[in-house]
Amino acid sequence: MLKIGEYNELVVESRVEFGLYLNSDSGRILLPNKYVSEEFNIGDTLEVFVYTDSEDRLVATTLQPKGIVGDFVFLKAKEIVSFGTFMDWGLEKDLLIPKSEQQERMLPPRKYLIKICFDEQTSRVYGTAKISANCDKNTQDLAAGQQVDLLIHSITEIGIMAVVDNRYFGMLYRSETYQDLSVGDRCKGYIMRLREDNKIDLTLKEPGYSSVKGSGDTIVELLNTAGGFIPCHDKSSPQEIKEIFSMSKKEFKRAVGGLFKRGILTLEKDGIRLKQGEPAENPEQPEKPEKINPWNSKS
């Protein structure tokens, strides 16, 4: 079945003066000469992107758009018209964002996060800037602790909004995020909580003990880089710990506790120091690493 706004594998049916006709279950589709290679022959199967031209005729191209139907992509506003805004998505025909699908007036040459959609009634591809409203609200296929791909949509005072796995919409709480993120960034994250209202709380740290192990690796790496000593300890401010280690004070103390117990570092009055030589082996890992606190103070 032909998929408009997506890639299709179509067979070359015939050659005409202005291009190649490709066979599809929706009839012949023209691949204009500008996209035809001398290597193309009748009977060949070509992978092409299919969409409609300015006269709503199906047309094929070998150009690669910046996204296909279903994708969330950042596109640059190109031209404002009375009925919407055209965006540059890498094809000769720009992608229209109708006025009804805009959250705010879209001004060139700013970039906006767009979901590429398909209108079955008109067979046209269009875009929408109403991201959360066009994300899947059914989260039954997700689970707490699951690793996901994140695309940062916007940053507010409360949290960092992100598209999850190119399908859902969730939020990272700013108070629990210790990594510098910008709109448009892509990164890995984890499902922290699935709420009853189908909203998704996210985290950049792997839940459970695996997160503590990863934080410990980060501390050891930074200690090595710093020559084995960092003047940071249980009395250091949360902001100082965040700036140095990109983690919360609680997480820092938990990770340091694990490294101390394993004999990898020592605690000094004015900081932490990496032990010289081979660290002591301790194959038994604690079931609740948050209780390991050699400083014995509250975070």
MIDOSE-1310 file (N, C-alpha, C; in nm, 2 decimals, decimal comma, always signed):
residues 299
mlki	+0,08/-0,12/+0,00/+0,00/+0,00/+0,00/+0,09/+0,13/+0,00; +0,06/+0,22/-0,09/+0,14/+0,34/-0,10/+0,12/+0,42/+0,03; +0,24/+0,48/+0,08/+0,23/+0,56/+0,20/+0,28/+0,70/+0,16; +0,19/+0,79/+0,16/+0,22/+0,93/+0,13/+0,28/+1,00/+0,25
geyn	+0,39/+1,07/+0,22/+0,47/+1,14/+0,32/+0,57/+1,04/+0,39; +0,60/+0,93/+0,32/+0,69/+0,83/+0,37/+0,77/+0,78/+0,25; +0,87/+0,69/+0,28/+0,95/+0,63/+0,18/+0,88/+0,51/+0,13; +0,88/+0,48/+0,00/+0,82/+0,37/-0,07/+0,92/+0,30/-0,16
elvv	+0,91/+0,17/-0,18/+0,99/+0,10/-0,28/+0,89/+0,08/-0,40; +0,92/+0,15/-0,51/+0,84/+0,14/-0,63/+0,92/+0,10/-0,75; +0,85/+0,03/-0,84/+0,92/-0,03/-0,96/+0,91/+0,07/-1,08; +1,02/+0,09/-1,15/+1,02/+0,18/-1,27/+0,94/+0,11/-1,38
esrv	+0,83/+0,18/-1,42/+0,74/+0,12/-1,52/+0,77/+0,16/-1,67; +0,80/+0,29/-1,68/+0,83/+0,34/-1,82/+0,91/+0,47/-1,81; +0,97/+0,51/-1,92/+1,05/+0,63/-1,93/+0,98/+0,73/-2,02; +0,97/+0,85/-1,98/+0,91/+0,96/-2,07/+1,00/+1,07/-2,08
efgl	+0,97/+1,17/-2,16/+1,06/+1,29/-2,18/+1,09/+1,36/-2,05; +0,99/+1,37/-1,96/+1,01/+1,45/-1,84/+1,04/+1,37/-1,71; +1,07/+1,24/-1,73/+1,11/+1,16/-1,61/+1,07/+1,01/-1,62; +1,06/+0,95/-1,51/+1,02/+0,81/-1,50/+0,89/+0,79/-1,44
ylns	+0,81/+0,70/-1,49/+0,68/+0,67/-1,42/+0,71/+0,54/-1,33; +0,67/+0,55/-1,21/+0,68/+0,44/-1,11/+0,55/+0,38/-1,09; +0,54/+0,25/-1,07/+0,42/+0,18/-1,06/+0,38/+0,17/-0,91; +0,26/+0,20/-0,88/+0,21/+0,19/-0,74/+0,06/+0,14/-0,74
dsgr	+0,01/+0,10/-0,62/-0,13/+0,06/-0,62/-0,23/+0,18/-0,62; -0,17/+0,30/-0,63/-0,25/+0,42/-0,64/-0,23/+0,48/-0,78; -0,18/+0,41/-0,87/-0,16/+0,45/-1,01/-0,01/+0,49/-1,03; +0,02/+0,54/-1,15/+0,16/+0,58/-1,19/+0,20/+0,71/-1,11
illp	+0,32/+0,71/-1,07/+0,37/+0,83/-1,00/+0,50/+0,87/-1,07; +0,51/+1,00/-1,10/+0,62/+1,06/-1,17/+0,74/+1,08/-1,08; +0,85/+1,04/-1,13/+0,98/+1,08/-1,07/+1,05/+1,17/-1,17; +1,04/+1,30/-1,15/+1,09/+1,40/-1,25/+1,24/+1,38/-1,28
nkyv	+1,27/+1,42/-1,40/+1,41/+1,40/-1,45/+1,52/+1,45/-1,36; +1,49/+1,56/-1,28/+1,60/+1,61/-1,20/+1,64/+1,51/-1,09; +1,56/+1,41/-1,06/+1,59/+1,31/-0,97/+1,63/+1,18/-1,03; +1,64/+1,17/-1,16/+1,66/+1,05/-1,23/+1,81/+1,03/-1,26
seef	+1,87/+0,92/-1,22/+2,01/+0,89/-1,25/+2,02/+0,80/-1,37; +2,13/+0,81/-1,44/+2,16/+0,73/-1,56/+2,15/+0,59/-1,53; +2,17/+0,55/-1,41/+2,18/+0,41/-1,37/+2,04/+0,35/-1,35; +1,93/+0,43/-1,35/+1,80/+0,38/-1,34/+1,75/+0,32/-1,47
nigd	+1,69/+0,20/-1,46/+1,64/+0,13/-1,57/+1,50/+0,08/-1,55; +1,43/+0,05/-1,65/+1,29/+0,00/-1,64/+1,30/-0,14/-1,57; +1,21/-0,16/-1,47/+1,21/-0,28/-1,39/+1,29/-0,27/-1,26; +1,37/-0,16/-1,25/+1,44/-0,14/-1,12/+1,34/-0,10/-1,01
tlev	+1,38/-0,14/-0,89/+1,30/-0,10/-0,77/+1,38/+0,01/-0,70; +1,31/+0,13/-0,69/+1,37/+0,24/-0,63/+1,30/+0,28/-0,50; +1,39/+0,32/-0,40/+1,33/+0,38/-0,28/+1,32/+0,53/-0,29; +1,19/+0,58/-0,29/+1,17/+0,72/-0,31/+1,07/+0,77/-0,20
fvyt	+1,08/+0,90/-0,18/+0,98/+0,97/-0,09/+0,87/+1,02/-0,18; +0,74/+0,99/-0,13/+0,62/+1,02/-0,21/+0,54/+1,13/-0,13; +0,51/+1,24/-0,20/+0,42/+1,34/-0,14/+0,34/+1,40/-0,26; +0,27/+1,51/-0,23/+0,19/+1,57/-0,33/+0,26/+1,71/-0,37
dsed	+0,25/+1,74/-0,50/+0,31/+1,87/-0,54/+0,21/+1,98/-0,52; +0,24/+2,10/-0,57/+0,16/+2,22/-0,55/+0,02/+2,21/-0,61; +0,00/+2,11/-0,70/-0,13/+2,09/-0,77/-0,19/+1,96/-0,71; -0,14/+1,92/-0,60/-0,20/+1,80/-0,53/-0,18/+1,67/-0,61
rlva	-0,08/+1,66/-0,70/-0,06/+1,54/-0,77/+0,05/+1,46/-0,70; +0,04/+1,33/-0,70/+0,14/+1,25/-0,63/+0,27/+1,26/-0,71; +0,38/+1,28/-0,64/+0,51/+1,29/-0,71/+0,62/+1,22/-0,62; +0,72/+1,17/-0,68/+0,83/+1,10/-0,61/+0,95/+1,18/-0,62
ttlq	+1,04/+1,16/-0,52/+1,17/+1,23/-0,52/+1,27/+1,14/-0,45; +1,40/+1,16/-0,49/+1,51/+1,09/-0,42/+1,57/+1,18/-0,32; +1,52/+1,30/-0,30/+1,56/+1,39/-0,19/+1,52/+1,33/-0,06; +1,59/+1,36/+0,04/+1,55/+1,31/+0,18/+1,50/+1,43/+0,26
pkgi	+1,37/+1,43/+0,29/+1,32/+1,53/+0,38/+1,37/+1,52/+0,52; +1,36/+1,63/+0,60/+1,41/+1,63/+0,74/+1,32/+1,54/+0,83; +1,21/+1,49/+0,78/+1,13/+1,40/+0,86/+1,02/+1,35/+0,77; +0,96/+1,24/+0,82/+0,85/+1,18/+0,75/+0,72/+1,18/+0,84
vgdf	+0,61/+1,14/+0,79/+0,49/+1,14/+0,86/+0,51/+1,06/+0,99; +0,47/+1,13/+1,10/+0,48/+1,07/+1,24/+0,61/+1,12/+1,31; +0,70/+1,18/+1,24/+0,82/+1,23/+1,30/+0,80/+1,36/+1,37; +0,88/+1,38/+1,48/+0,89/+1,51/+1,55/+1,02/+1,57/+1,51
vflk	+1,02/+1,69/+1,44/+1,15/+1,75/+1,40/+1,15/+1,90/+1,41; +1,26/+1,96/+1,43/+1,27/+2,10/+1,44/+1,29/+2,16/+1,30; +1,21/+2,25/+1,25/+1,21/+2,30/+1,12/+1,21/+2,45/+1,13; +1,28/+2,51/+1,03/+1,29/+2,66/+1,02/+1,17/+2,72/+0,94
akei	+1,11/+2,82/+1,01/+1,00/+2,89/+0,94/+1,05/+2,97/+0,82; +0,98/+2,96/+0,71/+1,04/+3,01/+0,58/+0,95/+3,13/+0,53; +0,82/+3,11/+0,53/+0,73/+3,21/+0,47/+0,59/+3,21/+0,55; +0,55/+3,33/+0,58/+0,41/+3,34/+0,64/+0,31/+3,38/+0,53
vsfg	+0,20/+3,31/+0,53/+0,09/+3,34/+0,44/-0,04/+3,35/+0,52; -0,15/+3,39/+0,46/-0,27/+3,42/+0,53/-0,33/+3,30/+0,61; -0,30/+3,18/+0,56/-0,36/+3,06/+0,61/-0,26/+2,97/+0,69; -0,14/+3,02/+0,71/-0,04/+2,95/+0,79/+0,10/+2,99/+0,77
tfmd	+0,19/+2,90/+0,80/+0,34/+2,93/+0,78/+0,40/+2,81/+0,71; +0,48/+2,84/+0,61/+0,56/+2,73/+0,54/+0,69/+2,71/+0,60; +0,73/+2,58/+0,62/+0,85/+2,55/+0,69/+0,94/+2,48/+0,58; +1,07/+2,50/+0,60/+1,17/+2,43/+0,52/+1,20/+2,29/+0,57
wgle	+1,15/+2,19/+0,49/+1,18/+2,05/+0,54/+1,26/+1,97/+0,44; +1,34/+2,05/+0,35/+1,44/+1,98/+0,27/+1,39/+1,94/+0,13; +1,26/+1,97/+0,10/+1,20/+1,94/-0,03/+1,17/+2,07/-0,11; +1,14/+2,06/-0,24/+1,11/+2,18/-0,32/+0,98/+2,24/-0,27
kdll	+0,88/+2,16/-0,23/+0,76/+2,21/-0,18/+0,77/+2,21/-0,02; +0,75/+2,33/+0,03/+0,77/+2,35/+0,18/+0,65/+2,29/+0,25; +0,67/+2,26/+0,38/+0,56/+2,20/+0,46/+0,48/+2,31/+0,53; +0,35/+2,30/+0,51/+0,26/+2,40/+0,56/+0,22/+2,36/+0,71
ipks	+0,23/+2,46/+0,79/+0,17/+2,46/+0,93/+0,05/+2,55/+0,93; -0,07/+2,49/+0,92/-0,19/+2,58/+0,92/-0,21/+2,66/+1,04; -0,27/+2,77/+1,03/-0,29/+2,86/+1,15/-0,35/+2,78/+1,26; -0,45/+2,69/+1,23/-0,52/+2,62/+1,34/-0,42/+2,52/+1,41
eqqe	-0,31/+2,50/+1,36/-0,21/+2,40/+1,42/-0,09/+2,47/+1,48; -0,10/+2,60/+1,50/+0,00/+2,68/+1,56/-0,03/+2,72/+1,70; +0,07/+2,71/+1,79/+0,06/+2,75/+1,93/+0,08/+2,90/+1,94; +0,16/+2,95/+1,86/+0,19/+3,10/+1,86/+0,22/+3,13/+1,71
rmlp	+0,23/+3,26/+1,68/+0,26/+3,30/+1,55/+0,41/+3,26/+1,52; +0,42/+3,19/+1,41/+0,55/+3,14/+1,37/+0,63/+3,23/+1,28; +0,74/+3,28/+1,32/+0,81/+3,38/+1,25/+0,94/+3,33/+1,19; +0,97/+3,36/+1,06/+1,10/+3,32/+1,00/+1,21/+3,41/+1,06
prky	+1,33/+3,37/+1,08/+1,38/+3,23/+1,04/+1,39/+3,14/+1,16; +1,30/+3,16/+1,26/+1,31/+3,08/+1,39/+1,27/+2,93/+1,36; +1,33/+2,85/+1,44/+1,30/+2,70/+1,43/+1,19/+2,66/+1,54; +1,11/+2,57/+1,50/+1,00/+2,52/+1,59/+0,99/+2,37/+1,58
liki	+0,95/+2,31/+1,69/+0,93/+2,17/+1,69/+0,80/+2,14/+1,62; +0,80/+2,05/+1,52/+0,68/+2,02/+1,44/+0,66/+1,87/+1,44; +0,54/+1,82/+1,45/+0,50/+1,69/+1,42/+0,45/+1,68/+1,27; +0,50/+1,59/+1,19/+0,46/+1,58/+1,05/+0,34/+1,49/+1,05
cfde	+0,23/+1,53/+0,99/+0,10/+1,46/+0,99/+0,05/+1,44/+0,85; -0,05/+1,35/+0,84/-0,11/+1,32/+0,71/-0,26/+1,33/+0,72; -0,32/+1,41/+0,63/-0,46/+1,42/+0,63/-0,52/+1,32/+0,53; -0,59/+1,22/+0,58/-0,64/+1,12/+0,49/-0,75/+1,17/+0,40
qtsr	-0,82/+1,27/+0,44/-0,93/+1,33/+0,35/-0,88/+1,40/+0,23; -0,77/+1,47/+0,25/-0,71/+1,55/+0,14/-0,59/+1,48/+0,08; -0,53/+1,38/+0,15/-0,41/+1,31/+0,11/-0,29/+1,41/+0,11; -0,30/+1,51/+0,19/-0,19/+1,61/+0,20/-0,11/+1,59/+0,33
vygt	+0,02/+1,62/+0,32/+0,11/+1,61/+0,44/+0,11/+1,76/+0,49; +0,10/+1,77/+0,62/+0,10/+1,90/+0,69/+0,18/+1,89/+0,82; +0,20/+2,00/+0,89/+0,26/+1,99/+1,02/+0,18/+2,06/+1,13; +0,21/+2,02/+1,25/+0,14/+2,08/+1,36/+0,24/+2,11/+1,47
akis	+0,22/+2,23/+1,53/+0,31/+2,27/+1,64/+0,25/+2,24/+1,78; +0,13/+2,18/+1,78/+0,06/+2,14/+1,90/+0,11/+2,00/+1,94; +0,22/+2,00/+2,00/+0,30/+1,88/+2,03/+0,23/+1,79/+2,13; +0,20/+1,83/+2,25/+0,15/+1,75/+2,35/+0,01/+1,69/+2,31
ancd	-0,07/+1,77/+2,24/-0,20/+1,73/+2,20/-0,19/+1,62/+2,09; -0,08/+1,61/+2,02/-0,07/+1,51/+1,91/+0,03/+1,40/+1,95; +0,05/+1,38/+2,08/+0,13/+1,27/+2,13/+0,03/+1,16/+2,18; +0,08/+1,04/+2,18/+0,00/+0,92/+2,23/-0,02/+0,94/+2,38
kntq	-0,15/+0,93/+2,42/-0,18/+0,94/+2,56/-0,19/+0,80/+2,62; -0,19/+0,69/+2,54/-0,20/+0,56/+2,60/-0,05/+0,51/+2,63; -0,02/+0,51/+2,76/+0,11/+0,48/+2,80/+0,13/+0,33/+2,85; +0,03/+0,25/+2,82/+0,03/+0,11/+2,87/+0,16/+0,03/+2,83
dlaa	+0,22/+0,07/+2,72/+0,34/+0,00/+2,67/+0,47/+0,04/+2,74; +0,46/+0,14/+2,83/+0,57/+0,19/+2,90/+0,57/+0,14/+3,05; +0,69/+0,14/+3,11/+0,71/+0,09/+3,24/+0,81/+0,18/+3,32; +0,79/+0,19/+3,45/+0,89/+0,27/+3,53/+1,02/+0,20/+3,52
gqqv	+1,13/+0,29/+3,50/+1,26/+0,24/+3,49/+1,31/+0,21/+3,34; +1,21/+0,21/+3,25/+1,24/+0,19/+3,11/+1,33/+0,30/+3,05; +1,43/+0,26/+2,97/+1,51/+0,36/+2,90/+1,44/+0,41/+2,78; +1,44/+0,54/+2,75/+1,37/+0,60/+2,64/+1,46/+0,70/+2,57
dlli	+1,42/+0,74/+2,45/+1,49/+0,85/+2,38/+1,41/+0,97/+2,40; +1,48/+1,08/+2,42/+1,42/+1,21/+2,45/+1,46/+1,32/+2,35; +1,36/+1,40/+2,31/+1,38/+1,52/+2,23/+1,33/+1,63/+2,31; +1,42/+1,73/+2,34/+1,38/+1,84/+2,43/+1,29/+1,94/+2,35
hsit	+1,17/+1,96/+2,40/+1,07/+2,04/+2,33/+1,08/+2,19/+2,38; +1,08/+2,20/+2,52/+1,07/+2,34/+2,57/+1,12/+2,33/+2,72; +1,16/+2,44/+2,77/+1,21/+2,45/+2,91/+1,13/+2,56/+2,98; +1,07/+2,51/+3,09/+0,98/+2,60/+3,17/+1,04/+2,62/+3,31
eigi	+0,98/+2,70/+3,40/+1,03/+2,71/+3,53/+1,02/+2,58/+3,61; +0,91/+2,50/+3,58/+0,89/+2,38/+3,66/+0,97/+2,27/+3,60; +0,97/+2,25/+3,47/+1,04/+2,14/+3,41/+1,08/+2,15/+3,27; +1,14/+2,05/+3,22/+1,19/+2,04/+3,08/+1,10/+1,94/+3,01
mavv	+1,02/+1,99/+2,91/+0,93/+1,91/+2,84/+1,00/+1,84/+2,72; +0,96/+1,71/+2,70/+1,03/+1,63/+2,60/+0,94/+1,54/+2,53; +0,97/+1,51/+2,40/+0,90/+1,40/+2,33/+0,97/+1,28/+2,36; +0,89/+1,17/+2,40/+0,95/+1,04/+2,44/+0,93/+0,94/+2,33
dnry	+1,04/+0,88/+2,29/+1,04/+0,78/+2,19/+0,96/+0,81/+2,06; +0,97/+0,94/+2,03/+0,90/+0,99/+1,90/+0,75/+0,96/+1,91; +0,69/+0,95/+2,03/+0,56/+0,91/+2,04/+0,48/+0,97/+2,16; +0,54/+0,98/+2,27/+0,48/+1,03/+2,39/+0,53/+1,17/+2,43
fgml	+0,47/+1,22/+2,54/+0,52/+1,35/+2,59/+0,54/+1,34/+2,74; +0,65/+1,39/+2,79/+0,68/+1,38/+2,93/+0,76/+1,50/+2,98; +0,79/+1,50/+3,11/+0,86/+1,61/+3,18/+0,97/+1,57/+3,27; +1,08/+1,64/+3,26/+1,19/+1,62/+3,35/+1,18/+1,74/+3,45
yrse	+1,18/+1,71/+3,58/+1,17/+1,82/+3,68/+1,31/+1,89/+3,69; +1,31/+2,02/+3,68/+1,43/+2,09/+3,67/+1,51/+2,08/+3,80; +1,44/+2,06/+3,92/+1,51/+2,04/+4,04/+1,58/+1,91/+4,05; +1,55/+1,82/+3,96/+1,61/+1,69/+3,97/+1,70/+1,66/+3,84
tyqd	+1,72/+1,77/+3,76/+1,80/+1,75/+3,64/+1,93/+1,83/+3,66; +2,04/+1,75/+3,65/+2,17/+1,81/+3,67/+2,26/+1,81/+3,55; +2,20/+1,81/+3,43/+2,27/+1,81/+3,30/+2,21/+1,93/+3,23; +2,31/+2,01/+3,16/+2,26/+2,12/+3,09/+2,20/+2,08/+2,96
lsvg	+2,07/+2,11/+2,94/+2,00/+2,07/+2,82/+1,94/+2,20/+2,75; +1,93/+2,19/+2,62/+1,88/+2,30/+2,54/+1,77/+2,25/+2,45; +1,68/+2,34/+2,41/+1,57/+2,30/+2,32/+1,63/+2,24/+2,19; +1,58/+2,12/+2,15/+1,64/+2,06/+2,03/+1,73/+1,95/+2,06
drck	+1,78/+1,94/+2,19/+1,88/+1,83/+2,22/+1,81/+1,70/+2,22; +1,89/+1,59/+2,19/+1,84/+1,46/+2,20/+1,93/+1,38/+2,30; +1,87/+1,30/+2,39/+1,94/+1,23/+2,49/+1,87/+1,11/+2,53; +1,93/+1,03/+2,61/+1,87/+0,91/+2,67/+1,81/+0,95/+2,81
gyim	+1,70/+0,89/+2,84/+1,64/+0,91/+2,97/+1,57/+0,79/+3,02; +1,50/+0,80/+3,13/+1,43/+0,69/+3,19/+1,29/+0,73/+3,24; +1,20/+0,64/+3,24/+1,07/+0,66/+3,29/+1,08/+0,66/+3,44; +1,05/+0,77/+3,51/+1,06/+0,77/+3,66/+0,92/+0,73/+3,72
rlre	+0,82/+0,78/+3,65/+0,68/+0,76/+3,71/+0,58/+0,77/+3,60; +0,48/+0,68/+3,60/+0,37/+0,69/+3,51/+0,25/+0,73/+3,59; +0,20/+0,85/+3,57/+0,09/+0,90/+3,66/-0,05/+0,85/+3,61; -0,14/+0,86/+3,70/-0,28/+0,82/+3,67/-0,34/+0,90/+3,56
dnki	-0,30/+1,02/+3,54/-0,36/+1,11/+3,44/-0,29/+1,09/+3,30; -0,21/+0,98/+3,30/-0,13/+0,94/+3,17/-0,01/+1,03/+3,14; +0,02/+1,12/+3,24/+0,14/+1,20/+3,22/+0,26/+1,12/+3,26; +0,38/+1,16/+3,20/+0,50/+1,08/+3,22/+0,60/+1,17/+3,29
dltl	+0,65/+1,12/+3,41/+0,76/+1,19/+3,47/+0,89/+1,12/+3,43; +0,99/+1,20/+3,40/+1,12/+1,15/+3,34/+1,24/+1,18/+3,43; +1,34/+1,10/+3,41/+1,47/+1,13/+3,48/+1,58/+1,09/+3,38; +1,70/+1,16/+3,40/+1,81/+1,13/+3,32/+1,90/+1,02/+3,39
kepg	+1,87/+0,99/+3,51/+1,95/+0,89/+3,59/+1,87/+0,76/+3,59; +1,95/+0,65/+3,56/+1,88/+0,52/+3,57/+1,84/+0,49/+3,71; +1,71/+0,46/+3,73/+1,66/+0,43/+3,87/+1,73/+0,31/+3,93; +1,73/+0,32/+4,07/+1,79/+0,20/+4,14/+1,94/+0,21/+4,16
yssv	+2,00/+0,10/+4,19/+2,14/+0,09/+4,23/+2,23/+0,12/+4,11; +2,18/+0,08/+3,99/+2,26/+0,11/+3,87/+2,30/+0,25/+3,85; +2,21/+0,34/+3,90/+2,24/+0,48/+3,89/+2,35/+0,52/+3,98; +2,35/+0,46/+4,10/+2,46/+0,49/+4,20/+2,59/+0,44/+4,14
kgsg	+2,59/+0,32/+4,08/+2,72/+0,27/+4,02/+2,77/+0,37/+3,91; +2,67/+0,42/+3,83/+2,71/+0,51/+3,72/+2,77/+0,64/+3,78; +2,71/+0,69/+3,89/+2,76/+0,81/+3,96/+2,89/+0,79/+4,01; +2,92/+0,67/+4,07/+3,05/+0,63/+4,12/+3,16/+0,64/+4,01
dtiv	+3,12/+0,58/+3,90/+3,22/+0,59/+3,78/+3,25/+0,73/+3,75; +3,15/+0,82/+3,75/+3,17/+0,96/+3,72/+3,27/+1,02/+3,82; +3,25/+0,99/+3,95/+3,33/+1,05/+4,05/+3,48/+1,01/+4,03; +3,50/+0,87/+4,01/+3,63/+0,82/+3,99/+3,70/+0,88/+3,87
elln	+3,62/+0,90/+3,76/+3,68/+0,96/+3,64/+3,72/+1,10/+3,66; +3,64/+1,18/+3,74/+3,67/+1,32/+3,76/+3,79/+1,33/+3,86; +3,80/+1,24/+3,96/+3,91/+1,23/+4,05/+4,04/+1,21/+3,97; +4,04/+1,11/+3,88/+4,16/+1,09/+3,79/+4,20/+1,21/+3,71
tagg	+4,10/+1,28/+3,66/+4,13/+1,40/+3,58/+4,19/+1,51/+3,66; +4,14/+1,51/+3,79/+4,18/+1,62/+3,88/+4,31/+1,59/+3,96; +4,37/+1,47/+3,92/+4,50/+1,44/+3,99/+4,48/+1,36/+4,12; +4,36/+1,31/+4,14/+4,33/+1,22/+4,25/+4,26/+1,29/+4,37
fipc	+4,24/+1,42/+4,37/+4,18/+1,49/+4,48/+4,09/+1,59/+4,43; +3,97/+1,60/+4,50/+3,87/+1,71/+4,47/+3,83/+1,76/+4,60; +3,83/+1,90/+4,63/+3,79/+1,96/+4,75/+3,64/+1,97/+4,76; +3,58/+1,85/+4,77/+3,43/+1,85/+4,78/+3,40/+1,74/+4,88
hdks	+3,30/+1,77/+4,97/+3,27/+1,68/+5,08/+3,13/+1,70/+5,13; +3,10/+1,64/+5,24/+2,96/+1,64/+5,29/+2,91/+1,78/+5,33; +3,00/+1,87/+5,35/+2,96/+2,01/+5,39/+2,95/+2,10/+5,27; +2,99/+2,05/+5,15/+2,99/+2,13/+5,03/+2,84/+2,16/+5,00
spqe	+2,82/+2,27/+4,93/+2,68/+2,31/+4,90/+2,63/+2,22/+4,78; +2,50/+2,20/+4,78/+2,44/+2,13/+4,66/+2,48/+2,19/+4,53; +2,49/+2,33/+4,52/+2,52/+2,39/+4,40/+2,66/+2,36/+4,36; +2,76/+2,36/+4,45/+2,90/+2,32/+4,42/+2,91/+2,18/+4,37
ikei	+2,84/+2,09/+4,44/+2,84/+1,95/+4,39/+2,78/+1,93/+4,25; +2,67/+2,01/+4,23/+2,61/+2,00/+4,10/+2,71/+2,05/+3,99; +2,78/+2,16/+4,02/+2,87/+2,22/+3,92/+2,98/+2,13/+3,89; +3,03/+2,05/+3,99/+3,15/+1,97/+3,97/+3,11/+1,83/+3,91
fsms	+3,00/+1,77/+3,97/+2,97/+1,63/+3,94/+2,84/+1,61/+3,86; +2,77/+1,72/+3,84/+2,64/+1,71/+3,77/+2,55/+1,61/+3,83; +2,54/+1,62/+3,96/+2,45/+1,53/+4,04/+2,40/+1,60/+4,16; +2,30/+1,54/+4,22/+2,25/+1,60/+4,35/+2,34/+1,57/+4,46
kkef	+2,33/+1,64/+4,57/+2,41/+1,61/+4,69/+2,38/+1,48/+4,75; +2,25/+1,44/+4,75/+2,21/+1,31/+4,80/+2,28/+1,20/+4,71; +2,28/+1,21/+4,58/+2,33/+1,11/+4,49/+2,49/+1,11/+4,51; +2,55/+1,22/+4,53/+2,69/+1,23/+4,55/+2,73/+1,15/+4,67
krav	+2,66/+1,17/+4,78/+2,69/+1,11/+4,91/+2,67/+0,96/+4,90; +2,57/+0,92/+4,83/+2,54/+0,77/+4,82/+2,65/+0,71/+4,74; +2,69/+0,78/+4,63/+2,80/+0,72/+4,54/+2,93/+0,72/+4,62; +2,97/+0,83/+4,69/+3,09/+0,83/+4,76/+3,09/+0,72/+4,87
gglf	+2,98/+0,70/+4,93/+2,97/+0,60/+5,03/+3,00/+0,46/+4,98; +2,95/+0,43/+4,86/+2,98/+0,30/+4,79/+3,13/+0,29/+4,76; +3,19/+0,40/+4,71/+3,33/+0,40/+4,67/+3,42/+0,38/+4,80; +3,38/+0,45/+4,91/+3,45/+0,44/+5,03/+3,45/+0,30/+5,09
krgi	+3,33/+0,23/+5,08/+3,32/+0,10/+5,14/+3,40/+0,00/+5,05; +3,41/+0,03/+4,92/+3,49/-0,06/+4,84/+3,64/-0,03/+4,84; +3,68/+0,07/+4,91/+3,82/+0,10/+4,93/+3,88/+0,17/+4,81; +3,79/+0,24/+4,73/+3,84/+0,31/+4,61/+3,89/+0,45/+4,65
ltle	+3,83/+0,51/+4,75/+3,87/+0,65/+4,78/+3,87/+0,66/+4,93; +3,93/+0,77/+4,98/+3,94/+0,80/+5,12/+3,87/+0,94/+5,14; +3,82/+0,96/+5,26/+3,75/+1,08/+5,30/+3,84/+1,17/+5,38; +3,86/+1,29/+5,34/+3,95/+1,38/+5,42/+3,86/+1,50/+5,46
kdgi	+3,92/+1,57/+5,55/+3,84/+1,69/+5,61/+3,80/+1,79/+5,50; +3,89/+1,80/+5,40/+3,86/+1,91/+5,30/+3,83/+1,85/+5,16; +3,80/+1,72/+5,15/+3,76/+1,66/+5,02/+3,77/+1,51/+5,02; +3,77/+1,46/+4,90/+3,78/+1,32/+4,87/+3,90/+1,29/+4,79
rlkq	+3,97/+1,18/+4,82/+4,10/+1,15/+4,75/+4,09/+1,00/+4,70; +4,13/+0,98/+4,58/+4,14/+0,85/+4,52/+4,26/+0,78/+4,57; +4,23/+0,65/+4,62/+4,34/+0,57/+4,67/+4,44/+0,53/+4,56; +4,57/+0,53/+4,60/+4,67/+0,49/+4,50/+4,68/+0,34/+4,50
gepa	+4,71/+0,28/+4,38/+4,72/+0,14/+4,36/+4,58/+0,08/+4,34; +4,58/-0,05/+4,35/+4,45/-0,13/+4,33/+4,35/-0,11/+4,44; +4,23/-0,08/+4,41/+4,13/-0,07/+4,51/+4,09/-0,20/+4,58; +4,05/-0,19/+4,70/+4,01/-0,32/+4,77/+3,89/-0,38/+4,71
enpe	+3,89/-0,51/+4,69/+3,78/-0,57/+4,63/+3,66/-0,60/+4,73; +3,54/-0,57/+4,69/+3,43/-0,60/+4,77/+3,32/-0,64/+4,68; +3,31/-0,78/+4,66/+3,21/-0,83/+4,56/+3,07/-0,81/+4,61; +3,05/-0,80/+4,74/+2,91/-0,79/+4,79/+2,86/-0,65/+4,78
qpek	+2,76/-0,63/+4,70/+2,70/-0,49/+4,69/+2,58/-0,47/+4,78; +2,57/-0,36/+4,84/+2,46/-0,34/+4,94/+2,32/-0,34/+4,86; +2,22/-0,39/+4,93/+2,09/-0,39/+4,87/+2,03/-0,25/+4,86; +2,06/-0,17/+4,96/+2,01/-0,03/+4,97/+2,13/+0,06/+4,98
peki	+2,19/+0,10/+4,87/+2,30/+0,19/+4,87/+2,28/+0,32/+4,93; +2,16/+0,37/+4,94/+2,13/+0,50/+5,00/+2,16/+0,50/+5,15; +2,18/+0,39/+5,21/+2,21/+0,39/+5,35/+2,36/+0,40/+5,38; +2,44/+0,39/+5,27/+2,58/+0,40/+5,29/+2,62/+0,54/+5,30
npwn	+2,65/+0,59/+5,42/+2,68/+0,73/+5,44/+2,79/+0,74/+5,54; +2,92/+0,74/+5,50/+3,03/+0,75/+5,59/+3,04/+0,88/+5,67; +2,98/+0,98/+5,61/+2,98/+1,11/+5,69/+2,87/+1,12/+5,79; +2,77/+1,03/+5,78/+2,66/+1,01/+5,87/+2,59/+1,15/+5,90
sks	+2,56/+1,21/+5,79/+2,48/+1,34/+5,80/+2,37/+1,34/+5,69; +2,27/+1,42/+5,72/+2,16/+1,42/+5,63/+2,19/+1,51/+5,51; +2,14/+1,47/+5,39/+2,16/+1,55/+5,27/+2,06/+1,66/+5,26
